[in-house]
Amino acid sequence: MSSLIASTSRRVFDFHGGIHPSEHKSDSNQTTISRAPIPPELILPVQQHIGKPAIITVAVGDKVLKGQRIAQADGFVSTHVHAPTSGTIVDIGDRPIPHPSGMTELCVILAPDSEDKWCELEPEEHYENLSIEAIQSKVRAAGIAGMGGAGFPTDIKLQPPQQDKVATLILNAAECEPYITADDRLMRERADEIVKGIEIIAYALQPGECLIGIEDNKPEAVAALNSAVKGTRIEVVVVPTKYPSGGEKQLIKLLTDKEVPSGKIPADIGIVCQNVATAAAVYRAVRFGEPLISRITTLTGQQFNQAGNVEVLLGTPISWLLENYGYQPSNPERLILGGPMMGYALHDRDTPVIKTTNCILAPANDELPLSDPAQACIRCGLCADACPAELLPQQLYWFARAQEHEKAEHHNLFDCIECGACSYVCPSSIPLVHYYRHAKSEIKQQRLDHEKSDRARIRFEARVERLEREQAEKEAKRQARADAAAKAQAEKALAAKNEENKDAMPANSGVDPKQAAIEAALARKSTVQQDKTSSPAELKEAWGKAQAKLDKMLDALDNAKENAPEQVEKLTRAVEKNQVRVNQAKQSYEKSQSENAATPSTAINSNAAPALSQADISQLETNLAKAEAKLANMSDSLTQAKQDQPELVEKLERAVAKNKVRVQAANQALLDARATLKQEEG
Amino acid sequence: MSLITTAILALAALAIAFGALLGFAAIRFRVEGNPLVDQIDGILPQTQCGQCGHPGCRPYAEGIANGEDINKCPPGGESTIQALADLLDVEPMALDAEHGEETVKKVAIIREDECIGCTKCIQACPVDAILGAAKHMHTVIESECTGCDLCVEPCPVDCIDMVPVDAGLAGWKWNSPSQSNIIATDAQPFKSISAA
């Protein structure tokens, strides 16, 4: 008793509100923890914790050993799942899980082989030999999730906050909820394991102080803990019994007088809370390498013949526990998972025990009556007095009922810990917590919807932008093509004009040097031409050149008629002028021809002429061959296009027709040249 | 007389001064775009389904800002109409049945072995939530699908189904507590909680 007095010397603070429901602790805490035998079938949900479901790593038919990992944590906030005993995986499928919804979730079904053979473990006698990271990874490997009820992955809570140190490590041993005595019995029987677990957690977190908060209705547990903490820095703090002192934020307030700000977690104010059962599991994980495969569950309520605490393998079906632990259903049959304040009705008895199942409560009706039908709120304000989070439950009720979620949020609905104190004190038996839970899930859903609609908006806008960009790019490409074509036309026209200028030989002396240079060049050329006028062969060449240029120009004109109507006029003019030029060249050639015939002195020249004509003919022959080859090529691609690319056929047909004309012209030119040659030779 | 002149001058001076101030404020604190359209767009569900007759939610938001009725959005349903009525301070009205009915949230699923890879649905999807290439199987990115229904019609082989969203455990919500049994004597004889 002296130790008890010593441990209460520390000042204990108080939190607002709270209630004193009848405890019913002694129903189940009189007997020692019994170990449940291995059931014929184990149902292991992949989600036994807060966070993402684990990913199954075994297949149906696999043999597994006790402690072997069967599902792997998916991401940071998740935990592994292990086989609680050796056996065979007989099924993987959806089974009912302990959840207020009564829904099903993916489970691994294990048929035990009764050998209960461990897989290889990695025990470590002295945790001091391990690094902090090694301890975290051992805890993670053991798949430990908070065993007080929330099921938050423990390894995450072992990572100290980055900026500041952990000032206080609190072990939550309050177990304030009526009926439940799992932690109480654990502390009485395995206090040393708990204390060693705390030491390991403290080693990882390096807190300034380390407290165990426990309610004064568990004197045996306090005594056991006090003897176990002797010689350590750990302090046992006894707090007065009041529901919900075991709430994380409430216990922090009791022990440190600090409040966790709204929307924050205890780590934000340098406090870490762990449950006692979690501490024991951490010890077993580090010392023996044992994963979390069993837990202590309270079976209580008057429908059980003998209430007590049982250490059950995770995955044990509740129906099997009921059968083996003297469950005598009375009317109405009621089964509650968890305690009377925060628990929820069990929908399906084949639901398994999971990492967070701390109690199975089967009360008789006179023991824990069903709540009366709700009546109108009389605004008595008792709920506000009882609320441990200092909220206004009445206001929240009105807002939740009227679906005024925004106002409910403004009244800090999300700070509600759903302890049920307000519903407990409500004289109108209004299921207040149910309203809050409904409002909370509605708001969460709305937030999710909003998030999704924001994403959809971004995607939609991105798509619209993309389509516009693609359209603009297409337009730009089309414009570029049109510009290039127009430029080519303009260049051709310019070239034609230059030719024209060459012929016209503008008399006016231009002022700019470029013009002057062009004129000089033209003048040079014309003198050269004049010098050579005596040679009929050269005159003929000039005529041929002019003719070719004219042909080219005519082509350009045709082209322009199709593509660039604005160029047609210019080109027509140029063509007319060139025609004149060609005629001139022809005339001067014919003139020189006749002169040559008249003047014998130019006999040498006339002898030379056939030689040149011979060269001309061979040139013309190659031209013809080339044009024919091109035509053949074009006809081929036309036939192919007819099969594959109908949109190109028209264009190609035009091109082929044009080429045919060219071939004919080349042929004609060749025949003419041959005729001329014959005539000359003759 | 001088009193009246003074008064007029003083008022004129004040008018000029405040006019200048307001003019400056109008330029300095100019709001780009129409914030009301953004607010309305924020309320609309962004399914981009076009059931309202506009090509997307934003055009409808612009329509509403220009005085169009607020009851043309079936995916948003009553709650959206209520929110719009609150925002615009108008009377909430019933959903216009002409534009469709409020249904459960759906998501498009492509029966992949029937897909011929025509890409028509990809072009129809307003949020680019369908993946695939020409002559290759297409699939819907479920998390991004708004359930707008626009991909169903263009599919030449009818291999797209609209199925109700099954969010599983994560999507489960606490039901609303029954508000019927206000008087104790109206209470129903209670049912057994666990029907084993």
Interface residues (C-beta under 8 A of the other chain):
Chain A: Q47 I97 H99 P100 S101 M103 E105 S319 N331 P332 E333 R334 L335 A345 L346 H347 D348 R349 L370 D372 P373 A374 Q375 A376 R401 P431 H434 Y435 R437 H438 K440 S441 E442 Q445 D449 K452 S453 D454 R455 A456 R457 R459 F460 E461 A462 R463 V464
Chain B: D41 L44 P45 Q46 T47 Q48 G56 C57 R58 P126 V127 D128 A129 S143 E144 T146 G168 L169 G171 W172 K173 W174 N175 S176 P177 Q179 N181 I182 I183 A184 D186 A187 F190 S192 I193 S194 A196
